[in-house]
Amino acid sequence: MRSEPKRPLRQRTIGVLGGMSNQATGEYYRLINERLNARLGGWDNGEIVVVSVNFGNIEHFVRQDLWDEAKTYLAEKVDRLERAGAEVVVCVSNTMHRVVEPIMAERATPFIHIADPTGEAIRKAGVTRVALLGTMPVMRSTDLARRYAERFGVEIMVPNDSDKAVVDRIIFDELVRRDLRSGSKAEYLRIAHALRDAGAQGIILGCTEIFLLIGQDDLPGFPVFDTTALHVDSAVAFALAS
């Protein structure tokens, strides 16, 4: 018979900076709770604080290249997470790590950068040249490519310009609305195969909605690194650490 743990069961509170998009945020909440229940059993799940922003504001900032305005907007949302008792912060958007990482660098609250568990998984898989799919700012980011290279020894490849536009359009016009189309899936798989043919040893799903459309089962023999799942796993491990 399983011994009953002392109640209340102690775990760290995960702060989720969400709304980017609401689809990704809902998946983070579901996956964190599922993973914690699998670890803890019974009726246990997570202690989670969510601050969800207006994605319309985020879309405007990204499209207009207004990164300072985005930083100001999100810094106030992080304030709310901290006031609510978050003991670690995760941002559900690869794109907005561009401003959230410097916000968190000035604070004491721990922050899990989405690239770090992904980089660890790539290094563990023993591959060194990996393709990246994401929004246009993510695919164009020299800072993100440098982080993967310097911290994990991973070279980042990205699609050609016309395929970048396809990947970005599908994210903003479809995936953030959970509009999952077979034609768009075929396009993503075409792009993934082209990157593989060009020398990629695996692929990063560098937008937290892409896993809704494609995954490892669609690309047998080609390692798929899902930033959403890897980020969630890292947050769960932090919550349970003593």
FENCORVEN-V79579 format. One record per backbone hydrogen bond with DSSP energy under -1.0 kcal/mol. CO is the residue of the C=O (numbers start at 1). NH is the residue of the N-H. E is the energy in kcal/mol with one decimal. If there is no record, write none. Layout:
{{CO	NH	E} {CO	NH	E}}
This chain:
{{13	87	-2.7} {14	49	-2.9} {15	90	-2.7} {16	51	-2.4} {17	92	-2.1} {18	53	-2.3} {21	25	-2.2} {22	26	-2.3} {23	27	-1.8} {24	28	-2.6} {25	29	-2.3} {26	30	-2.3} {27	31	-3.1} {28	32	-2.8} {29	33	-1.8} {30	34	-2.5} {31	35	-2.6} {32	36	-2.4} {33	37	-2.4} {34	38	-2.1} {35	39	-1.7} {36	40	-2.9} {37	41	-3.1} {41	44	-1.7} {47	14	-2.3} {49	16	-3.5} {51	18	-2.7} {54	57	-1.1} {54	58	-1.4} {55	59	-3.1} {56	60	-1.8} {57	61	-2.5} {58	62	-2.7} {59	63	-2.7} {60	64	-2.2} {61	66	-3.0} {66	70	-1.9} {67	71	-2.2} {68	72	-2.2} {69	73	-2.4} {70	74	-2.6} {71	75	-2.2} {72	76	-1.3} {74	78	-2.3} {75	79	-2.0} {76	80	-1.4} {77	81	-1.8} {78	82	-2.6} {79	83	-2.5} {80	84	-1.7} {81	86	-2.2} {82	85	-1.3} {88	15	-3.0} {89	112	-1.9} {90	17	-3.0} {94	97	-1.1} {95	98	-1.4} {96	99	-1.2} {96	100	-2.5} {97	101	-2.0} {99	103	-1.5} {100	104	-2.7} {101	105	-1.6} {104	107	-1.8} {110	89	-2.1} {113	116	-1.5} {115	119	-3.0} {116	120	-2.4} {117	121	-1.9} {118	122	-2.2} {119	123	-2.6} {120	124	-2.4} {121	125	-1.7} {122	127	-1.5} {123	126	-1.0} {128	155	-3.6} {129	201	-3.7} {130	157	-2.4} {131	204	-3.3} {133	206	-2.0} {135	139	-2.6} {136	140	-1.9} {141	145	-1.6} {142	146	-2.3} {143	147	-2.0} {144	148	-2.1} {145	149	-2.1} {146	150	-3.3} {147	151	-2.2} {148	152	-1.4} {148	154	-1.8} {149	153	-1.4} {155	130	-2.8} {157	132	-2.1} {160	164	-2.7} {161	165	-1.8} {162	166	-1.4} {163	167	-2.6} {164	168	-2.7} {165	169	-2.3} {166	170	-2.2} {167	171	-1.7} {168	172	-2.3} {169	173	-3.0} {170	174	-1.7} {170	175	-2.5} {171	176	-2.1} {174	177	-1.5} {174	179	-2.6} {175	178	-1.9} {178	180	-1.0} {181	185	-2.1} {182	186	-2.3} {183	187	-1.8} {184	188	-2.5} {185	189	-2.5} {186	190	-2.3} {187	191	-2.4} {188	192	-2.5} {189	193	-2.4} {190	194	-2.1} {191	195	-2.2} {192	196	-2.2} {193	197	-2.6} {194	198	-1.3} {195	200	-2.4} {196	199	-1.5} {202	131	-2.7} {203	225	-3.1} {204	133	-2.3} {204	206	-1.5} {205	227	-1.2} {207	210	-1.4} {209	212	-1.8} {210	213	-2.2} {210	214	-2.2} {215	218	-1.4} {216	219	-1.4} {219	222	-2.0} {223	203	-2.5} {225	205	-2.8} {226	230	-2.3} {227	231	-2.2} {228	232	-2.4} {229	233	-2.4} {230	234	-1.8} {231	235	-2.1} {232	236	-2.5} {233	237	-2.2} {234	238	-1.9} {235	239	-2.3} {236	240	-1.7} {239	12	-2.5}}
